Amino acid sequence: MSFKNNHKTVLNKVFLIFICAALISAPACSSAPSLQKYSAAFTDVFDTVTEFTAYCDSQSKFDTVSAELHAELLRLHKLYDIYNEYGGTVNLAYLNRVCGEGPVEVGEEILSLLKEGVSWYRLTNGRMNIFAGSVLSLWHECRENGEGIPTEEELFEASKHVSCESVVIDGKTVHFTDKELKIDAGALAKGHAYHSVSLLLRDLGVTDYLLNLGGNVTAEGNKPDGKWKIGVQDPDGNGLYTTVKASGVSVVTSGDYQRYYEYDGQKYHHIIDLDTLYPAAAYRSVTVICRNSWDADALSTALFLLSVEEGERLLKQYEAEALWIKADGVAVRSEGFSKYE
Amino acid sequence: MSKPVLRNIILIVSVLAVSALLFIVFYGGRSAGRSFEITVNGRMYGTYALDKDITVDVDGLCTVSVKDGAVSVIDSACSGKDCVHHKPISMSGERIVCLPNGVVIRVTGDGVDAVI
């Protein structure tokens, strides 16, 4: 080989190195430059902040979609509201008031929510229980006031009225044989709401969007430059713990930092362990990734209340992945979680 | 070690080294978001830079201030004042919410689309 040829080969290689390196390091280039990113935030549904982000070709199209989405979210918020009744709507607050009196006919959406509640109750031996409103409301009241904790007697008394055996679902009717039983569907409602919303957005022709229902994110389609990026908070508030790349999945976090109050130097969060009747203490947060938004929502709460081993069995059943951040700060990942990071 | 193997190793190492260099050039120094957006009742109110100290009056609902690269709410017409008590935010994805006023302030950048 002559020197000249050799020199050329080296030059070629250097050139190749640069091409490869450029490809590896800068893959993020917009493939659809005509689409603009738009986002909207609603503060009046599900007692949290809802953020909607989508790529659209015009502000007016986004505004139309966003307004329809908001109207649907308000309808669902009212349907699953356990604190207020809205004249004429058979919602959860209404059922909590009258189901102890006798069978009440309910709509399809409530019916499926309640049936799912029953199956989660059975699957987790009552740990994940949407019929524990009597206990949860005691904690809710203290959280709203920002002070005090329920007494042991109050909690113990309330805990006698949380059995799903007292909920009789017959055809389209629901009856509580225990008059003190109350529904609190916080662990399932957002996942169910998302299901209705996703049908609406599909009908409106929106295929690439991100919806964040206060810690319950669903990512459909892609951004022009790839998958959606979801940051998982460090429970101690030091920025992000990790980021997850998502497309066609729901990513839901249950964390002790999401809803809590401080009293007497102690923090009390919103996920109650029905064995101790106090906020669950094993984890700071649990993040679940799953295709189905209903399952993702329910799994994140269920895993927060179960051991890692029990949780892993559920994850296999639902083909889901999880990241647990334990009380001592140690992180545990299910087998396939890191492929999303 | 035979020459071709050595050459391949050099090639691989070079690719990685140049990749790392380019990565730093393109993505380096982006750990903090450089702008933030304010929405009021779901509608975009405005987008502002984080690298200049400014004060924004959001429709008389609240006053937002940027200082040393972090944004905070310094005054609000709401009752709870949770937004005013919130620590200044600067990391991409972080946000301050005033539920009573329907105001959301969110740091953007870094390509993070949502924070949970």
Interface residues (C-beta under 8 A of the other chain):
Chain A: K13 I17 F18 C20 A21 A22 I24 S25 A26 A28 Y38 S39 A40 A41 F42 T43 D44 V49 E51 T53 S66 H70 L210 N212 G215 N216 V217 A219 K223 D225 W228 K229 I230 G231 V232 Q233 G237 G239 L240 T243 V251 V252 T253 T287
Chain B: L11 S14 V15 V18 S19 A20 L21 L22 F23 F26 E37 T39 N41 G42 R43 M44 K87 M91 S92 G93 E94 R95 V97 C98 L99 G102 V103 V104 R106 G111 V112 D113 A114 V115 I116
